[in-house]
Amino acid sequence: MLIRRLKFLGIVAALLVVLLGGSYLFAPRWLLKANAMREAMSAGLQKQSVQAGDTNWVYYEGGQGPTIVLLHGFAASKEVWLKVAPMLTAHFRVVIPDLPGWGESSRIPGASYNIDNQAARLNDFVQTLHLQHALIVGHSMGGAIAGVYAADHPQDVAELALVDSFGLKFKENAFAKEALAGKDPFIFDDRAGFERATALAFEHVPNIPGRFIDVFVQDNIKNRAFIENTFNELREPSQETALQDRLDKLTMPTLGLWCHDDKIIDISAMDSLRSGLTHAPAISTSILNGCNHMPQMEKPQEFSQILTSFILQH
């Protein structure tokens, strides 16, 4: 009987290996989606959708307590928050949308997705889901959107957290020079291009299997026109300082969180943030070492601790 059971378990294990190996080779997109689903379930998140304004928003939601809304950056999606989500849903209600035009949320051909228009769409989302008086957390492009939204609707934002945020003045770096010249480093056509783009955002580049990279390359090519159009919109002077120009309108406790060695948004942006917050009742700043532009993925535990401490203080 024992031998039969061992043989049966061996057969099952062999079938799983064949199934997973075949999926990796022939259906890597399915494996990526399955892994995201697994991480979301582990964090207590459920995927939902809602029509708000001109957008069908797809978002994760889970946990109980004070509400946190997490906004991703340029050429990203809600999945970039899955590493920190389990540490937040244990104490808070967490809402993580794909911003309009990105991820699984809908996109209108020819429409503008600059900071100002995205902030207006965010208001539609907040009002539809009754997310007033939440902590709004924005990373990179999402930081500029969060900040502009908070400046325009201060009565609806309890606290604001800006993470390596776009929209502020900072010391010109190599990324800024390339962007001003019209070169978008987030466009790629092959694995090597993907790896270069990833190295720009991460201190320690994730080890991603090749077939998964192929999926990201396919998506980048498919969404090329939208990525390029949005990138060009964000290069406009009014967009580059969209948040800087509104800092004096922020009247809620505000957190600035940066990676010390950010190659995309230089840490000097933190000084611009501090000096511009003339009406915020409380200003907190935190700097993380050992990461680049993606602290929520490279330093998830430290990131969640800083965010939790900020909420508890206010």
FENNORKA-V524591 format. One record per pair of residues at least 24 apart in sequence whose C-alpha atoms are under 6 Angstrom apart, sorted by the first residue. I is the first residue (numbers start at 1). J is the second residue. Records with the same first field share a line. If there is no record, write none. Layout:
BEGIN
I->J + J
END
This chain:
BEGIN
28->212
43->85 + 86
52->124 + 125
53->124
55->106
56->105 + 106
57->105
58->97 + 98 + 104 + 105
59->96 + 97 + 98
60->95 + 96
61->94 + 95
62->93 + 94
63->89 + 92 + 93
64->92 + 93
65->92 + 93
66->92 + 93
67->92 + 93 + 94 + 134
68->94 + 134 + 135
69->95 + 96 + 136 + 137
70->96 + 137
71->138 + 142
72->139 + 142
73->139 + 140 + 141 + 142
74->141
77->103
84->300
114->233
115->145
119->145 + 149
132->156
133->157 + 158
134->158
135->159 + 160
136->160
137->161
138->162 + 163
139->163 + 165
140->164 + 165 + 166
141->166
144->243
147->243
148->243
151->249 + 250
159->252 + 253 + 254
160->254
161->254 + 255
162->256
163->257 + 258
164->258
167->240 + 241 + 242 + 243
168->241 + 243 + 244 + 269
169->269
170->266 + 268 + 269
171->268
175->264
201->292 + 293
202->292
203->291 + 292
247->276 + 277
248->277 + 278 + 279
250->280
251->279 + 280
252->280
253->280 + 281 + 282 + 283
254->283
255->283 + 284 + 285
256->285
257->285 + 286 + 287
258->287
259->287 + 288 + 289 + 291 + 292
260->287 + 288 + 289
261->292
262->292 + 293
END
